[in-house]
Amino acid sequence: MSKITLNLEDRILESLKLKATGTKQSISELVNDALKASLQEDLEDLKSWEERKGEDAYSYKNFLGLLKKEQVI
């Protein structure tokens, strides 16, 4: 495992310390878990984008009109 230096906002660090104490995990474990979850979400977004890239695109204005027509809004 590599070591790095992170610059965190004071409140973020304070929250991490409290969570680490409460969960008996290290700050490194919490940061690693959060980064893994974020990267996994990015992969899922990319997969979804690839699956949908052939679909018709709507402008925001047209999409709102469609939602109104279907009485969603």
MIVO-182421 format. One record per residue: residue number from 1; x, y, z of N, C-alpha, C in turn; residue in three letters. Coordinates in steps of 0.001 Angstrom, whole numbers, plus 500000, padded with zeros to 6 digits. Example, Ala and Ser with C-alpha at 12.3 -4.5 7.8 and 13.67 -1.06 7.14 Angstrom:
BEGIN
+------+--------+--------+--------+--------+--------+--------+--------+--------+--------+------+
: resi :   n_c1 :   n_c2 :   n_c3 :  ca_c1 :  ca_c2 :  ca_c3 :   c_c1 :   c_c2 :   c_c3 : resn :
+------+--------+--------+--------+--------+--------+--------+--------+--------+--------+------+
:    1 : 513190 : 494310 : 507800 : 512300 : 495500 : 507800 : 513200 : 496700 : 507800 :  ALA :
:    2 : 512850 : 497750 : 507080 : 513670 : 498940 : 507140 : 512900 : 500030 : 507870 :  SER :
+------+--------+--------+--------+--------+--------+--------+--------+--------+--------+------+
This chain:
BEGIN
+------+--------+--------+--------+--------+--------+--------+--------+--------+--------+------+
: resi :   n_c1 :   n_c2 :   n_c3 :  ca_c1 :  ca_c2 :  ca_c3 :   c_c1 :   c_c2 :   c_c3 : resn :
+------+--------+--------+--------+--------+--------+--------+--------+--------+--------+------+
:    1 : 500852 : 498836 : 500000 : 500000 : 500000 : 500000 : 500904 : 501235 : 500000 :  MET :
:    2 : 500544 : 502218 : 499208 : 501325 : 503452 : 499101 : 500860 : 504481 : 500118 :  SER :
:    3 : 501797 : 505335 : 500493 : 501471 : 506443 : 501392 : 501376 : 507717 : 500574 :  LYS :
:    4 : 500383 : 508538 : 500907 : 500221 : 509837 : 500267 : 499848 : 510863 : 501331 :  ILE :
:    5 : 499901 : 512117 : 500963 : 499449 : 513195 : 501835 : 498184 : 513781 : 501238 :  THR :
:    6 : 497159 : 513919 : 502051 : 495906 : 514529 : 501619 : 495686 : 515812 : 502395 :  LEU :
:    7 : 495181 : 516801 : 501718 : 494761 : 518032 : 502381 : 493246 : 517986 : 502482 :  ASN :
:    8 : 492737 : 517864 : 503695 : 491302 : 517747 : 503929 : 490777 : 518981 : 504643 :  LEU :
:    9 : 489540 : 519295 : 504368 : 488890 : 520362 : 505126 : 488824 : 519917 : 506589 :  GLU :
:   10 : 488924 : 520873 : 507498 : 488950 : 520562 : 508928 : 487737 : 519745 : 509361 :  ASP :
:   11 : 486561 : 520119 : 508880 : 485344 : 519402 : 509285 : 485306 : 517977 : 508730 :  ARG :
:   12 : 485872 : 517783 : 507538 : 485934 : 516442 : 506965 : 486846 : 515564 : 507820 :  ILE :
:   13 : 487986 : 516083 : 508177 : 488918 : 515326 : 509012 : 488302 : 515016 : 510369 :  LEU :
:   14 : 487643 : 515985 : 510944 : 486982 : 515775 : 512238 : 485931 : 514675 : 512133 :  GLU :
:   15 : 485161 : 514703 : 511062 : 484133 : 513674 : 510850 : 484762 : 512306 : 510652 :  SER :
:   16 : 485842 : 512265 : 509892 : 486537 : 510992 : 509678 : 487065 : 510416 : 510986 :  LEU :
:   17 : 487643 : 511271 : 511811 : 488168 : 510809 : 513101 : 487045 : 510241 : 513972 :  LYS :
:   18 : 485908 : 510935 : 513999 : 484782 : 510450 : 514791 : 484256 : 509119 : 514255 :  LEU :
:   19 : 484142 : 509034 : 512936 : 483650 : 507782 : 512342 : 484645 : 506649 : 512562 :  LYS :
:   20 : 485928 : 506946 : 512438 : 486955 : 505924 : 512660 : 486876 : 505379 : 514082 :  ALA :
:   21 : 486688 : 506266 : 515021 : 486570 : 505848 : 516412 : 485313 : 505017 : 516627 :  THR :
:   22 : 484216 : 505475 : 516061 : 482941 : 504784 : 516243 : 482855 : 503442 : 515547 :  GLY :
:   23 : 483566 : 503285 : 514429 : 483491 : 502032 : 513668 : 484698 : 501135 : 513884 :  THR :
:   24 : 485676 : 501632 : 514657 : 486923 : 500900 : 514913 : 487659 : 500587 : 513610 :  LYS :
:   25 : 487560 : 501532 : 512652 : 488309 : 501450 : 511407 : 489303 : 502600 : 511397 :  GLN :
:   26 : 490364 : 502436 : 510624 : 491319 : 503534 : 510490 : 490783 : 504549 : 509487 :  SER :
:   27 : 491332 : 505735 : 509547 : 490962 : 506753 : 508574 : 491328 : 506268 : 507178 :  ILE :
:   28 : 492445 : 505588 : 507049 : 492848 : 505042 : 505745 : 491803 : 504069 : 505206 :  SER :
:   29 : 491283 : 503212 : 506058 : 490244 : 502267 : 505630 : 488999 : 503007 : 505165 :  GLU :
:   30 : 488604 : 504020 : 505911 : 487414 : 504785 : 505547 : 487603 : 505509 : 504221 :  LEU :
:   31 : 488776 : 506117 : 504034 : 489047 : 506829 : 502787 : 489108 : 505847 : 501625 :  VAL :
:   32 : 489784 : 504718 : 501810 : 489853 : 503700 : 500760 : 488458 : 503205 : 500382 :  ASN :
:   33 : 487626 : 502930 : 501374 : 486260 : 502459 : 501105 : 485458 : 503501 : 500335 :  ASP :
:   34 : 485603 : 504765 : 500730 : 484870 : 505839 : 500049 : 485342 : 505996 : 498606 :  ALA :
:   35 : 486641 : 505926 : 498392 : 487174 : 506050 : 497037 : 486774 : 504859 : 496165 :  LEU :
:   36 : 486812 : 503658 : 496728 : 486373 : 502475 : 495976 : 484914 : 502612 : 495565 :  LYS :
:   37 : 484072 : 503059 : 496475 : 482650 : 503225 : 496179 : 482446 : 504278 : 495089 :  ALA :
:   38 : 483191 : 505363 : 495164 : 483078 : 506421 : 494160 : 483532 : 505924 : 492789 :  SER :
:   39 : 484644 : 505214 : 492751 : 485144 : 504679 : 491481 : 484201 : 503627 : 490908 :  LEU :
:   40 : 483606 : 502813 : 491763 : 482638 : 501814 : 491303 : 481420 : 502500 : 490690 :  GLN :
:   41 : 480975 : 503571 : 491326 : 479845 : 504327 : 490794 : 480190 : 504912 : 489421 :  GLU :
:   42 : 481422 : 505403 : 489279 : 481854 : 505924 : 487978 : 481816 : 504833 : 486913 :  ASP :
:   43 : 482278 : 503635 : 487256 : 482248 : 502520 : 486302 : 480824 : 502182 : 485894 :  LEU :
:   44 : 479916 : 502192 : 486856 : 478516 : 501908 : 486550 : 477920 : 502997 : 485663 :  GLU :
:   45 : 478282 : 504253 : 485921 : 477810 : 505358 : 485079 : 478325 : 505208 : 483652 :  ASP :
:   46 : 479605 : 504856 : 483511 : 480181 : 504677 : 482178 : 479512 : 503520 : 481435 :  LEU :
:   47 : 479242 : 502439 : 482141 : 478567 : 501295 : 481530 : 477168 : 501700 : 481062 :  LYS :
:   48 : 476459 : 502425 : 481894 : 475122 : 502887 : 481538 : 475181 : 503825 : 480335 :  SER :
:   49 : 476170 : 504704 : 480316 : 476324 : 505624 : 479201 : 476585 : 504868 : 477912 :  TRP :
:   50 : 477447 : 503856 : 477972 : 477743 : 503046 : 476790 : 476488 : 502353 : 476276 :  GLU :
:   51 : 475671 : 501833 : 477185 : 474454 : 501129 : 476797 : 473431 : 502074 : 476171 :  GLU :
:   52 : 473452 : 503345 : 476574 : 472420 : 504288 : 476141 : 472885 : 505271 : 475080 :  ARG :
:   53 : 474138 : 505211 : 474647 : 474644 : 506255 : 473773 : 473981 : 506279 : 472396 :  LYS :
:   54 : 473295 : 505217 : 471998 : 472595 : 505206 : 470725 : 471170 : 505733 : 470795 :  GLY :
:   55 : 470706 : 506056 : 471999 : 469337 : 506534 : 472179 : 469187 : 507975 : 471698 :  GLU :
:   56 : 467946 : 508334 : 471370 : 467660 : 509715 : 470991 : 467938 : 510648 : 472164 :  ASP :
:   57 : 468424 : 511822 : 471840 : 468693 : 512837 : 472865 : 467615 : 513913 : 472792 :  ALA :
:   58 : 467280 : 514466 : 473947 : 466299 : 515534 : 474051 : 466966 : 516756 : 474654 :  TYR :
:   59 : 466569 : 517927 : 474190 : 467014 : 519140 : 474875 : 466254 : 519209 : 476199 :  SER :
:   60 : 466755 : 520000 : 477101 : 466087 : 520150 : 478399 : 464666 : 520667 : 478210 :  TYR :
:   61 : 464524 : 521653 : 477319 : 463213 : 522236 : 477057 : 462254 : 521175 : 476512 :  LYS :
:   62 : 462699 : 520379 : 475550 : 461856 : 519325 : 474985 : 461522 : 518252 : 476022 :  ASN :
:   63 : 462499 : 517943 : 476873 : 462270 : 516940 : 477904 : 461215 : 517422 : 478897 :  PHE :
:   64 : 461282 : 518695 : 479284 : 460257 : 519250 : 480178 : 458881 : 519189 : 479522 :  LEU :
:   65 : 458834 : 519502 : 478210 : 457568 : 519416 : 477481 : 457017 : 518005 : 477475 :  GLY :
:   66 : 457874 : 517021 : 477312 : 457462 : 515620 : 477348 : 456908 : 515252 : 478725 :  LEU :
:   67 : 457596 : 515687 : 479776 : 457131 : 515400 : 481140 : 455773 : 516034 : 481404 :  LEU :
:   68 : 455584 : 517256 : 480910 : 454299 : 517934 : 481079 : 453197 : 517203 : 480302 :  LYS :
:   69 : 453514 : 516793 : 479083 : 452560 : 516083 : 478229 : 452112 : 514789 : 478900 :  LYS :
:   70 : 453053 : 514097 : 479534 : 452744 : 512830 : 480215 : 452237 : 513063 : 481637 :  GLU :
:   71 : 452020 : 514313 : 482000 : 451509 : 514729 : 483298 : 452349 : 514235 : 484474 :  GLN :
:   72 : 453648 : 514185 : 484234 : 454578 : 513850 : 485306 : 454816 : 515080 : 486176 :  VAL :
:   73 : 454823 : 516244 : 485508 : 454988 : 517506 : 486241 : 453866 : 518451 : 485870 :  ILE :
+------+--------+--------+--------+--------+--------+--------+--------+--------+--------+------+
